[in-house]
Amino acid sequence: MNNVIVKIEKTGNRYNAFDSDGEKFTSKISTGTRKKAFKAGMALEKREGKTGKTYWWKVPMSEFEASSVPEFDVSSIEIPSDHTEVLNFIHDSYKLKPKGLVMKELKWKYLVRSAVRGKNILMTGPAGCGKTMAAKSLVNSLDRPDFYFNLGATQDPRSSLIGNTHFDKEKGTYFSASLFVTAIQTPNAVILLDELSRAHPDAWNILMTVLDSGQRYLRLDEADGAETVNVAEGVTFVATANIGNEYTSTRVMDKALMDRFIIVEMDVLNDEEEHGLLSYMFPHVDSELLKSVAEISHLTRTESKSDAGKISTGISTRTSVELSGLLYDGFALDEAAEVTIYPQYSDDGGVDSERTFIKQLVQKYVSDGSSDDLFNEEEIESNNIGA
């Protein structure tokens, strides 16, 4: 009998069961069994009793995650070893960058070179600037086994990065390693640590020895003499982080942790670059409309950086893409702005509020497609000199 492990997901009042391929098993498992597994945060494994009758047994979620990990033939992965081959690969790599990723050639080559040389890479920049996209593009370009971990969504760092001890009536007490343990033991793997700046400090402590070039191991228990797992040869870690006072949900990252990375800072797009990106992603949307979106975004970023700025933060590229997607789906510019941009700004202060400022900016483009009369350009430039 094939080993089947399913995850329980709650939709409304129904507890559905899916395997790692997305096949639905809800009707094959009793409601009570599905509900108990979901509330316990566990998966269900299909087993066969002595009489040949099948039943579903609760198992750690890590076993479901392990069942969804693709099998990699690491022996077939060719990593350049000769220095000339490495140079050629690095300096010819810009053609591997996807067109949807706006990133300067120098930074892309630096990113690729750091990965090829096994460096720990920290992608920094404001939210929505393309950090995660750049990291995933790097993974695809290198054609190596890859693993993704969203540390910002991790409530239990030890469980997610190390594993848990469980009790089973048949197996007794046993330790179930996490998917992260599997990842670091996979030769030449690229491991993406997304939203590192949002991670719990316990996660940072666990990662210290893993990321240290002189140690490169993970201790499975804090007790003296506890088992350790070594990081496999060729493993590269790529992390993303939002750094700055405007990110209130992030933590000030430990300096010792940051010293374990080389930093690749993503650029904030100017209006021409953003217009080019939006035109590439939405070729069927009127170019002038997309130009308006790019200019609105650029003006908000410029205004937010000035000393006398009327808003505290600019519109991210992620928001620009979402707004353009609404234009593609038939929404008008003012309608798209109402649901994507306005909620990001406070309406405290009435006519002097940030939301009023944004509405006036957008309305100018809705009215005649230009912003010539909205701002005094010389005043903006003057404000930026001291920014």
C-alpha positions in Angstrom: 0.0 0.0 0.0 1.3 3.4 -1.0 2.2 5.7 1.9 -0.4 8.5 1.9 -0.1 11.5 4.3 -2.6 14.2 4.1 -2.9 17.7 5.6 -6.2 19.0 7.0 -7.4 22.5 6.0 -10.5 24.2 7.4 -12.8 25.9 5.0 -15.8 27.4 6.7 -17.1 24.6 8.9 -15.6 21.8 6.8 -12.3 20.1 7.5 -10.8 19.0 4.1 -7.9 16.6 3.6 -5.4 16.9 0.8 -2.2 15.1 0.0 1.0 16.8 -1.2 -0.1 16.6 -4.8 -3.4 18.4 -4.0 -5.6 15.2 -4.3 -8.6 15.4 -2.0 -9.2 12.6 0.5 -12.0 14.3 2.6 -14.7 11.8 1.8 -12.4 8.9 2.7 -11.8 10.0 6.3 -14.4 10.5 9.0 -15.3 14.0 10.1 -14.2 13.4 13.7 -10.8 12.1 12.6 -10.2 15.1 10.4 -11.4 17.6 13.0 -9.2 16.1 15.8 -6.1 16.1 13.6 -6.7 19.8 12.6 -7.1 20.9 16.2 -3.9 19.0 17.2 -2.0 20.7 14.4 -1.1 17.2 13.0 -1.3 15.4 9.6 -3.0 12.0 9.0 -1.2 8.9 7.6 -3.0 6.0 5.9 -2.2 2.8 7.6 -3.2 -0.9 7.3 -4.1 -3.0 10.3 -3.3 -6.7 10.8 -6.7 -7.6 9.4 -6.0 -5.6 6.3 -8.4 -2.8 7.2 -7.1 0.7 6.6 -7.3 3.5 9.1 -5.9 7.0 9.5 -3.3 7.8 12.2 -2.2 11.2 13.4 1.4 12.0 12.6 3.6 15.2 13.0 3.0 17.9 10.3 6.8 17.6 9.5 6.1 14.1 8.0 3.5 15.7 5.6 6.1 18.4 4.7 8.8 15.8 4.1 6.4 13.9 1.7 6.1 17.0 -0.4 9.8 17.5 -0.9 10.9 16.6 -4.5 13.6 14.0 -5.0 16.7 15.6 -6.3 19.5 13.7 -8.1 22.3 15.8 -6.6 24.9 13.8 -8.5 23.7 15.2 -11.8 24.2 18.8 -10.7 27.2 20.3 -12.3 28.8 23.1 -10.3 31.6 25.0 -12.1 34.9 24.2 -10.4 37.5 25.6 -12.8 38.1 29.3 -12.2 37.7 30.2 -15.9 34.3 28.3 -16.0 33.2 30.2 -12.9 34.1 33.5 -14.4 32.3 32.7 -17.6 29.2 31.6 -15.8 29.1 34.7 -13.6 29.7 37.2 -16.3 27.3 35.5 -18.8 24.6 35.1 -16.1 22.7 38.4 -16.8 20.9 36.7 -19.7 19.4 34.3 -17.1 17.7 37.2 -15.2 14.0 37.2 -16.0 12.7 40.2 -17.8 10.1 40.8 -15.0 12.9 41.4 -12.5 14.3 44.9 -12.7 17.8 44.7 -11.3 21.0 46.3 -12.4 23.5 44.0 -14.1 26.2 44.6 -11.6 24.0 43.6 -8.7 22.7 40.6 -10.5 26.2 39.4 -11.2 27.2 40.0 -7.6 24.2 38.0 -6.5 25.1 35.1 -8.8 28.8 35.2 -7.9 28.0 35.1 -4.1 25.7 32.1 -4.6 28.3 30.2 -6.7 30.9 30.9 -4.1 28.6 29.6 -1.3 28.1 32.9 0.4 25.2 33.7 2.7 23.2 36.4 1.0 21.0 39.0 2.6 18.6 40.8 0.2 17.5 44.1 1.7 15.2 46.9 0.5 11.7 48.3 1.1 8.7 46.1 1.0 7.5 45.2 -2.4 10.7 46.1 -4.2 11.4 42.5 -5.6 13.6 40.9 -2.9 11.8 37.6 -2.9 11.4 37.6 -6.6 15.2 38.2 -7.1 16.0 35.4 -4.6 13.7 32.9 -6.4 15.0 34.0 -9.8 18.5 33.2 -8.5 17.4 29.7 -7.5 15.9 29.1 -11.0 19.1 30.3 -12.7 21.4 28.0 -10.7 19.2 24.9 -11.3 19.9 23.6 -7.8 17.7 21.9 -5.3 15.9 24.6 -3.4 13.9 25.0 -0.2 11.7 27.9 1.0 11.1 28.9 4.6 9.0 32.0 5.6 10.5 32.9 8.9 8.1 35.8 9.4 5.2 33.3 9.7 7.0 31.0 12.1 5.4 31.0 15.5 7.5 28.1 16.9 11.1 28.5 15.6 12.4 25.3 17.3 9.7 23.2 15.7 10.2 24.7 12.3 14.0 24.7 12.2 14.8 21.7 14.3 11.8 19.4 14.9 9.8 17.9 17.8 9.8 14.9 20.0 6.5 12.9 19.7 4.9 9.9 21.3 3.3 7.2 19.2 1.6 4.1 20.6 3.4 1.9 18.0 6.7 3.7 17.8 7.0 5.0 21.3 8.9 8.3 21.9 10.7 9.5 18.8 12.2 12.6 17.4 10.9 14.0 14.1 13.3 16.3 12.3 12.0 19.3 10.5 12.2 20.0 6.8 14.9 22.5 7.5 17.2 19.7 8.8 16.6 17.9 5.5 17.4 21.1 3.6 20.7 21.8 5.2 21.8 18.2 4.5 21.1 18.5 0.8 24.4 19.1 -1.1 24.4 22.3 -3.3 20.9 23.3 -2.1 19.8 26.9 -2.1 17.8 27.7 1.0 15.6 30.8 1.0 15.0 32.3 4.4 12.2 34.8 3.6 11.4 37.8 6.0 14.3 37.2 8.3 13.8 40.6 9.9 10.3 39.4 11.1 11.6 36.2 12.6 11.5 35.5 16.3 14.9 36.0 18.1 14.9 32.3 18.9 15.1 31.6 15.2 18.1 33.9 14.9 19.8 32.0 17.8 19.3 28.7 16.1 20.7 30.0 12.8 23.9 31.5 14.3 25.9 28.3 14.1 24.3 27.2 10.8 25.3 30.5 9.1 28.8 30.8 10.6 31.4 29.8 8.0 33.6 28.4 10.8 30.9 26.2 12.3 28.1 25.3 9.8 26.2 22.9 12.0 22.8 22.7 13.7 22.5 21.4 17.2 19.3 19.3 17.7 19.2 19.8 21.4 20.6 22.4 23.9 22.0 19.7 26.2 25.8 19.1 26.3 26.8 16.3 23.9 23.5 16.6 21.9 23.5 15.4 18.3 24.5 17.9 15.7 23.8 18.0 12.0 26.4 19.4 9.6 25.5 21.7 6.7 26.2 19.9 3.5 28.8 21.0 1.0 27.8 23.7 -1.4 24.7 24.9 0.5 23.9 28.6 0.0 21.5 30.6 2.2 19.6 33.5 0.7 17.6 35.7 3.2 15.3 38.7 2.7 14.8 41.5 5.1 13.1 44.8 5.5 15.4 47.2 7.3 14.3 50.6 8.6 12.2 52.4 11.1 9.1 52.4 8.8 8.7 48.6 9.3 7.1 48.5 12.6 6.4 44.7 12.5 10.1 43.9 12.1 12.7 43.5 14.8 16.1 45.2 15.0 18.4 42.4 13.6 21.2 41.1 15.7 24.6 42.6 14.4 26.3 39.2 14.8 23.6 37.6 12.6 23.9 40.3 9.9 27.7 39.9 9.9 27.2 36.3 8.7 25.8 37.6 5.4 27.0 39.6 2.4 24.3 42.2 1.6 22.7 42.8 -1.7 20.5 46.0 -1.6 17.6 46.1 -4.0 17.1 49.3 -5.9 13.8 51.3 -5.7 12.6 51.8 -9.2 12.3 55.2 -10.8 9.2 56.1 -12.8 10.7 55.0 -16.2 11.9 51.6 -14.8 8.5 51.0 -13.2 6.7 51.9 -16.4 8.8 49.5 -18.3 8.1 46.7 -15.7 4.4 47.3 -15.7 4.3 47.4 -19.5 6.1 44.1 -19.6 3.7 42.5 -17.1 0.5 44.0 -18.6 1.1 44.6 -22.3 -2.6 44.8 -23.0 -3.2 47.8 -20.7 -3.0 51.2 -22.2 0.6 52.5 -21.9 -0.5 56.0 -20.7 -2.5 54.5 -17.9 0.5 52.4 -16.7 2.7 55.5 -17.0 0.2 57.3 -14.7 0.6 54.5 -12.2 4.4 54.7 -12.4 4.4 58.4 -11.9 2.0 58.4 -9.0 4.2 55.8 -7.3 7.4 57.7 -8.0 5.9 61.0 -6.7 4.8 59.3 -3.4 8.3 58.0 -2.9 9.8 61.3 -3.6 7.4 63.1 -1.3 7.9 60.6 1.6 11.7 61.1 1.5 11.6 64.9 1.7 12.0 66.8 5.0 8.7 68.5 4.5 6.9 65.5 3.1 3.2 65.3 3.5 3.2 61.5 3.6 5.3 59.0 5.6 5.8 56.2 3.1 5.7 55.8 -0.7 3.8 53.3 -2.8 5.6 50.0 -3.3 6.2 48.3 -6.6 4.0 45.4 -5.3 1.1 47.9 -4.9 1.8 49.3 -8.4 1.6 45.8 -9.9 -1.6 45.0 -8.0 -3.2 48.3 -9.2 -2.2 47.6 -12.8 -3.7 44.2 -12.5 -7.0 45.8 -11.6 -6.7 48.1 -14.7 -6.2 44.9 -16.7 -9.4 43.5 -15.2 -11.4 46.5 -16.3 -11.3 48.7 -13.2 -10.9 52.5 -13.7 -7.8 54.2 -12.2 -9.8 55.9 -9.4 -11.5 52.6 -8.5 -8.2 50.7 -8.4 -6.6 53.4 -6.3 -9.6 53.4 -3.8 -9.1 49.7 -2.9 -5.3 49.4 -3.2 -3.7 52.8 -2.3 -6.0 54.7 -0.1 -6.3 52.1 2.7 -2.5 52.4 3.2 -2.8 56.1 4.3 -4.3 57.6 7.4 -7.3 59.9 7.1 -6.5 61.6 10.5 -6.3 65.3 10.1 -9.1 65.8 7.6 -8.1 68.0 4.7 -4.5 67.9 5.9 -4.4 64.1 6.2 -2.1 61.8 4.2 -5.1 60.2 2.5 -6.4 63.5 1.3 -3.0 64.2 -0.2 -3.0 60.8 -2.0 -6.5 61.3 -3.3 -5.7 64.7 -4.7 -2.6 63.2 -6.4 -4.6 60.4 -8.0 -7.5 62.6 -8.9 -5.2 64.8 -11.0 -4.2 61.8 -13.1 -7.8 60.7 -13.4 -8.8 64.2 -14.6 -6.4 64.8 -17.3 -3.5 62.3 -17.1 -0.9 64.8 -15.9 0.4 66.2 -12.6 1.7 69.5 -13.9 -0.3 71.7 -11.6 -0.4 69.5 -8.5 3.1 70.1 -7.2 5.7 72.8 -7.4 8.5 70.8 -8.8 11.2 73.2 -7.7 9.9 72.9 -4.1 10.1 69.1 -4.3 13.6 69.3 -5.6 14.5 71.8 -2.9 13.1 69.5 -0.2 15.1 66.5 -1.6 18.5 68.4 -1.4 18.4 68.2 2.3 16.8 64.7 2.5 
